Amino acid sequence: MFENPSPEEMAAILRAAKTIAVVGLSDQPDRESYAVAQEMQHRGYRIIPVNPNISSSLGEKAYKNLSEIPISYDIINVFRRSEALPAVVTEAIATPCPVIWAQQGIYHEEAADMAKKAGKTIIMDRCIMVMHSLFVKGKPNL
């Protein structure tokens, strides 16, 4: 059965990361994906939108898929339904990005197995913003 990395590991991932590719990021300010990504942007991360239905979000050009992004990124943050996670993981495996982070409410055992077999770290059913608040923001060492 799947287990998320420890709080210490999540904190280390968040401290080391500089750029987050957000799969399913909306350009609508009333959407959860927008609010979370905007807050992470305010906390110093560069946000790269990945959504074939928009041209930009949060002042950044949007990309149709992960493979189109011309710069490196440290975390793939997923705002898609659980049943879409295997397809996102398949795409993520083809990238050098080491971490796949599925937002709160997103969980798929097979996708987690795929990611782990490919050597990726996967976090599921955890809000990246909340984990940052708990483990990183205002806490120099966990």
PyRosetta script that sets phi, psi and omega in degrees:
from pyrosetta import init, pose_from_sequence

init()
pose = pose_from_sequence("MFENPSPEEMAAILRAAKTIAVVGLSDQPDRESYAVAQEMQHRGYRIIPVNPNISSSLGEKAYKNLSEIPISYDIINVFRRSEALPAVVTEAIATPCPVIWAQQGIYHEEAADMAKKAGKTIIMDRCIMVMHSLFVKGKPNL")
pose.set_psi(1, 143.3)
pose.set_omega(1, -176.0)
pose.set_phi(2, -67.7)
pose.set_psi(2, 140.4)
pose.set_omega(2, 171.4)
pose.set_phi(3, -133.2)
pose.set_psi(3, 136.3)
pose.set_omega(3, 175.7)
pose.set_phi(4, -69.2)
pose.set_psi(4, 158.3)
pose.set_omega(4, 172.5)
pose.set_phi(5, -59.2)
pose.set_psi(5, 161.7)
pose.set_omega(5, -179.8)
pose.set_phi(6, -67.2)
pose.set_psi(6, 162.2)
pose.set_omega(6, 174.8)
pose.set_phi(7, -55.0)
pose.set_psi(7, -37.2)
pose.set_omega(7, 178.8)
pose.set_phi(8, -64.0)
pose.set_psi(8, -42.0)
pose.set_omega(8, 178.7)
pose.set_phi(9, -66.5)
pose.set_psi(9, -41.8)
pose.set_omega(9, 178.2)
pose.set_phi(10, -63.0)
pose.set_psi(10, -42.2)
pose.set_omega(10, 178.3)
pose.set_phi(11, -60.8)
pose.set_psi(11, -43.2)
pose.set_omega(11, 179.5)
pose.set_phi(12, -63.3)
pose.set_psi(12, -41.3)
pose.set_omega(12, 177.7)
pose.set_phi(13, -60.7)
pose.set_psi(13, -47.5)
pose.set_omega(13, -177.7)
pose.set_phi(14, -67.6)
pose.set_psi(14, -35.8)
pose.set_omega(14, 178.7)
pose.set_phi(15, -69.2)
pose.set_psi(15, -36.1)
pose.set_omega(15, -177.2)
pose.set_phi(16, -78.9)
pose.set_psi(16, -27.3)
pose.set_omega(16, -174.4)
pose.set_phi(17, -72.5)
pose.set_psi(17, 147.0)
pose.set_omega(17, 175.3)
pose.set_phi(18, -122.3)
pose.set_psi(18, -33.0)
pose.set_omega(18, -173.7)
pose.set_phi(19, -129.5)
pose.set_psi(19, 134.0)
pose.set_omega(19, -179.2)
pose.set_phi(20, -123.1)
pose.set_psi(20, 122.5)
pose.set_omega(20, 172.6)
pose.set_phi(21, -87.9)
pose.set_psi(21, 122.5)
pose.set_omega(21, -175.2)
pose.set_phi(22, -108.0)
pose.set_psi(22, 105.2)
pose.set_omega(22, 180.0)
pose.set_phi(23, -79.8)
pose.set_psi(23, 121.0)
pose.set_omega(23, -178.8)
pose.set_phi(24, 93.2)
pose.set_psi(24, 12.9)
pose.set_omega(24, 178.7)
pose.set_phi(25, -66.3)
pose.set_psi(25, 129.9)
pose.set_omega(25, 178.6)
pose.set_phi(26, -89.3)
pose.set_psi(26, 161.9)
pose.set_omega(26, 171.7)
pose.set_phi(27, -101.9)
pose.set_psi(27, 9.4)
pose.set_omega(27, -179.3)
pose.set_phi(28, -99.0)
pose.set_psi(28, 118.1)
pose.set_omega(28, -176.9)
pose.set_phi(29, -59.5)
pose.set_psi(29, -19.7)
pose.set_omega(29, -179.6)
pose.set_phi(30, -86.5)
pose.set_psi(30, -0.1)
pose.set_omega(30, -179.8)
pose.set_phi(31, -89.5)
pose.set_psi(31, 146.3)
pose.set_omega(31, -179.0)
pose.set_phi(32, -59.7)
pose.set_psi(32, -41.5)
pose.set_omega(32, -179.2)
pose.set_phi(33, -59.2)
pose.set_psi(33, -40.5)
pose.set_omega(33, 179.7)
pose.set_phi(34, -65.0)
pose.set_psi(34, -48.7)
pose.set_omega(34, -177.5)
pose.set_phi(35, -61.3)
pose.set_psi(35, -45.0)
pose.set_omega(35, -179.8)
pose.set_phi(36, -66.5)
pose.set_psi(36, -46.8)
pose.set_omega(36, -179.6)
pose.set_phi(37, -63.9)
pose.set_psi(37, -39.4)
pose.set_omega(37, 178.5)
pose.set_phi(38, -62.4)
pose.set_psi(38, -42.7)
pose.set_omega(38, 178.9)
pose.set_phi(39, -64.8)
pose.set_psi(39, -41.2)
pose.set_omega(39, 177.8)
pose.set_phi(40, -64.6)
pose.set_psi(40, -35.6)
pose.set_omega(40, 175.9)
pose.set_phi(41, -63.0)
pose.set_psi(41, -43.6)
pose.set_omega(41, 177.9)
pose.set_phi(42, -63.0)
pose.set_psi(42, -27.2)
pose.set_omega(42, 179.0)
pose.set_phi(43, -84.3)
pose.set_psi(43, 3.8)
pose.set_omega(43, 171.5)
pose.set_phi(44, 109.5)
pose.set_psi(44, -0.4)
pose.set_omega(44, 179.4)
pose.set_phi(45, -87.4)
pose.set_psi(45, 144.9)
pose.set_omega(45, 169.7)
pose.set_phi(46, -83.6)
pose.set_psi(46, 131.1)
pose.set_omega(46, -178.3)
pose.set_phi(47, -107.8)
pose.set_psi(47, 127.5)
pose.set_omega(47, 177.3)
pose.set_phi(48, -112.6)
pose.set_psi(48, 111.2)
pose.set_omega(48, 179.4)
pose.set_phi(49, -71.2)
pose.set_psi(49, 137.1)
pose.set_omega(49, 174.8)
pose.set_phi(50, -125.9)
pose.set_psi(50, 101.0)
pose.set_omega(50, -178.0)
pose.set_phi(51, -163.2)
pose.set_psi(51, 117.2)
pose.set_omega(51, -177.4)
pose.set_phi(52, -69.6)
pose.set_psi(52, -8.6)
pose.set_omega(52, -175.7)
pose.set_phi(53, -98.7)
pose.set_psi(53, 0.5)
pose.set_omega(53, 179.1)
pose.set_phi(54, -131.3)
pose.set_psi(54, 160.2)
pose.set_omega(54, 177.7)
pose.set_phi(55, -99.0)
pose.set_psi(55, -25.6)
pose.set_omega(55, 178.6)
pose.set_phi(56, -162.6)
pose.set_psi(56, 164.6)
pose.set_omega(56, 174.4)
pose.set_phi(57, -160.1)
pose.set_psi(57, 142.4)
pose.set_omega(57, 178.1)
pose.set_phi(58, 54.1)
pose.set_psi(58, 33.3)
pose.set_omega(58, 177.8)
pose.set_phi(59, 78.1)
pose.set_psi(59, 8.5)
pose.set_omega(59, -179.4)
pose.set_phi(60, -118.3)
pose.set_psi(60, 143.1)
pose.set_omega(60, 175.0)
pose.set_phi(61, -62.2)
pose.set_psi(61, 137.2)
pose.set_omega(61, 177.2)
pose.set_phi(62, -92.5)
pose.set_psi(62, 149.0)
pose.set_omega(62, 178.4)
pose.set_phi(63, -116.6)
pose.set_psi(63, 149.9)
pose.set_omega(63, -178.4)
pose.set_phi(64, -69.3)
pose.set_psi(64, -33.9)
pose.set_omega(64, -179.1)
pose.set_phi(65, -154.3)
pose.set_psi(65, 172.1)
pose.set_omega(65, -176.6)
pose.set_phi(66, -63.0)
pose.set_psi(66, -37.4)
pose.set_omega(66, -176.0)
pose.set_phi(67, -67.9)
pose.set_psi(67, -17.8)
pose.set_omega(67, 179.4)
pose.set_phi(68, -81.1)
pose.set_psi(68, -16.5)
pose.set_omega(68, -175.4)
pose.set_phi(69, -69.3)
pose.set_psi(69, 121.3)
pose.set_omega(69, -173.8)
pose.set_phi(70, -84.2)
pose.set_psi(70, -3.0)
pose.set_omega(70, 179.5)
pose.set_phi(71, -118.5)
pose.set_psi(71, 164.9)
pose.set_omega(71, 178.7)
pose.set_phi(72, -80.2)
pose.set_psi(72, 153.3)
pose.set_omega(72, 177.5)
pose.set_phi(73, -141.2)
pose.set_psi(73, 154.2)
pose.set_omega(73, -169.1)
pose.set_phi(74, -101.1)
pose.set_psi(74, -27.4)
pose.set_omega(74, -179.3)
pose.set_phi(75, -137.1)
pose.set_psi(75, 138.1)
pose.set_omega(75, 169.4)
pose.set_phi(76, -103.3)
pose.set_psi(76, 110.2)
pose.set_omega(76, -178.8)
pose.set_phi(77, -98.7)
pose.set_psi(77, 124.9)
pose.set_omega(77, -171.0)
pose.set_phi(78, -108.2)
pose.set_psi(78, 121.3)
pose.set_omega(78, 172.8)
pose.set_phi(79, -116.4)
pose.set_psi(79, 69.1)
pose.set_omega(79, 177.0)
pose.set_phi(80, -137.2)
pose.set_psi(80, 165.9)
pose.set_omega(80, 178.2)
pose.set_phi(81, -65.5)
pose.set_psi(81, 156.1)
pose.set_omega(81, -179.5)
pose.set_phi(82, -53.9)
pose.set_psi(82, -41.1)
pose.set_omega(82, -177.8)
pose.set_phi(83, -67.0)
pose.set_psi(83, -16.2)
pose.set_omega(83, 176.8)
pose.set_phi(84, -87.6)
pose.set_psi(84, -11.2)
pose.set_omega(84, -174.9)
pose.set_phi(85, -61.5)
pose.set_psi(85, -40.8)
pose.set_omega(85, 178.0)
pose.set_phi(86, -57.8)
pose.set_psi(86, -39.3)
pose.set_omega(86, 178.6)
pose.set_phi(87, -66.8)
pose.set_psi(87, -39.4)
pose.set_omega(87, 178.2)
pose.set_phi(88, -66.3)
pose.set_psi(88, -42.5)
pose.set_omega(88, 179.2)
pose.set_phi(89, -63.2)
pose.set_psi(89, -42.0)
pose.set_omega(89, 177.0)
pose.set_phi(90, -56.9)
pose.set_psi(90, -44.7)
pose.set_omega(90, 178.0)
pose.set_phi(91, -66.7)
pose.set_psi(91, -40.6)
pose.set_omega(91, -178.8)
pose.set_phi(92, -64.8)
pose.set_psi(92, -35.0)
pose.set_omega(92, 179.9)
pose.set_phi(93, -60.0)
pose.set_psi(93, -30.5)
pose.set_omega(93, -179.2)
pose.set_phi(94, -79.4)
pose.set_psi(94, -1.8)
pose.set_omega(94, 179.4)
pose.set_phi(95, -106.6)
pose.set_psi(95, 162.9)
pose.set_omega(95, 175.2)
pose.set_phi(96, -80.4)
pose.set_psi(96, -3.5)
pose.set_omega(96, -177.9)
pose.set_phi(97, -63.1)
pose.set_psi(97, 129.2)
pose.set_omega(97, -174.3)
pose.set_phi(98, -85.4)
pose.set_psi(98, -14.6)
pose.set_omega(98, -170.6)
pose.set_phi(99, -127.9)
pose.set_psi(99, 130.8)
pose.set_omega(99, 173.2)
pose.set_phi(100, -115.2)
pose.set_psi(100, 124.1)
pose.set_omega(100, -175.9)
pose.set_phi(101, -122.6)
pose.set_psi(101, 106.6)
pose.set_omega(101, 179.4)
pose.set_phi(102, -91.1)
pose.set_psi(102, 126.6)
pose.set_omega(102, -175.4)
pose.set_phi(103, -61.0)
pose.set_psi(103, 169.3)
pose.set_omega(103, 179.1)
pose.set_phi(104, -53.8)
pose.set_psi(104, 133.1)
pose.set_omega(104, -179.7)
pose.set_phi(105, 91.0)
pose.set_psi(105, -7.0)
pose.set_omega(105, -179.2)
pose.set_phi(106, -106.2)
pose.set_psi(106, 119.0)
pose.set_omega(106, -174.3)
pose.set_phi(107, -153.4)
pose.set_psi(107, 132.1)
pose.set_omega(107, 178.4)
pose.set_phi(108, -155.5)
pose.set_psi(108, 108.2)
pose.set_omega(108, -176.1)
pose.set_phi(109, -55.9)
pose.set_psi(109, -46.8)
pose.set_omega(109, -178.7)
pose.set_phi(110, -62.2)
pose.set_psi(110, -40.2)
pose.set_omega(110, 177.9)
pose.set_phi(111, -62.3)
pose.set_psi(111, -40.8)
pose.set_omega(111, 178.3)
pose.set_phi(112, -63.0)
pose.set_psi(112, -43.0)
pose.set_omega(112, 178.0)
pose.set_phi(113, -61.2)
pose.set_psi(113, -43.5)
pose.set_omega(113, 178.6)
pose.set_phi(114, -59.1)
pose.set_psi(114, -46.9)
pose.set_omega(114, -178.2)
pose.set_phi(115, -62.7)
pose.set_psi(115, -47.2)
pose.set_omega(115, -178.8)
pose.set_phi(116, -63.4)
pose.set_psi(116, -41.7)
pose.set_omega(116, 178.4)
pose.set_phi(117, -62.6)
pose.set_psi(117, -27.3)
pose.set_omega(117, 179.1)
pose.set_phi(118, -88.6)
pose.set_psi(118, 2.9)
pose.set_omega(118, 177.7)
pose.set_phi(119, 83.0)
pose.set_psi(119, 15.6)
pose.set_omega(119, 179.3)
pose.set_phi(120, -93.8)
pose.set_psi(120, 148.7)
pose.set_omega(120, 169.6)
pose.set_phi(121, -86.0)
pose.set_psi(121, 131.9)
pose.set_omega(121, 177.0)
pose.set_phi(122, -126.3)
pose.set_psi(122, 136.4)
pose.set_omega(122, 176.3)
pose.set_phi(123, -122.1)
pose.set_psi(123, 132.3)
pose.set_omega(123, -178.9)
pose.set_phi(124, -130.5)
pose.set_psi(124, 153.1)
pose.set_omega(124, 174.7)
pose.set_phi(125, 58.5)
pose.set_psi(125, 37.5)
pose.set_omega(125, 177.2)
pose.set_phi(126, -138.3)
pose.set_psi(126, 131.3)
pose.set_omega(126, 176.5)
pose.set_phi(127, -78.2)
pose.set_psi(127, 124.5)
pose.set_omega(127, -177.9)
pose.set_phi(128, -60.9)
pose.set_psi(128, -37.3)
pose.set_omega(128, -179.7)
pose.set_phi(129, -67.7)
pose.set_psi(129, -43.8)
pose.set_omega(129, 179.3)
pose.set_phi(130, -64.6)
pose.set_psi(130, -44.1)
pose.set_omega(130, 179.5)
pose.set_phi(131, -64.1)
pose.set_psi(131, -37.3)
pose.set_omega(131, 176.3)
pose.set_phi(132, -62.7)
pose.set_psi(132, -43.6)
pose.set_omega(132, 178.8)
pose.set_phi(133, -62.1)
pose.set_psi(133, -41.7)
pose.set_omega(133, -178.0)
pose.set_phi(134, -72.4)
pose.set_psi(134, -41.8)
pose.set_omega(134, -168.1)
pose.set_phi(135, -106.6)
pose.set_psi(135, -17.5)
pose.set_omega(135, -172.4)
pose.set_phi(136, -123.9)
pose.set_psi(136, -54.9)
pose.set_omega(136, -173.2)
pose.set_phi(137, -57.6)
pose.set_psi(137, 117.7)
pose.set_omega(137, 177.2)
pose.set_phi(138, 77.1)
pose.set_psi(138, 4.8)
pose.set_omega(138, -178.9)
pose.set_phi(139, -125.1)
pose.set_psi(139, 99.0)
pose.set_omega(139, -176.2)
pose.set_phi(140, -61.9)
pose.set_psi(140, -34.3)
pose.set_omega(140, 179.0)
pose.set_phi(141, -141.9)
pose.set_psi(141, 136.8)
pose.set_omega(141, 178.3)
pose.set_phi(142, -100.3)
pose.dump_pdb("model.pdb")
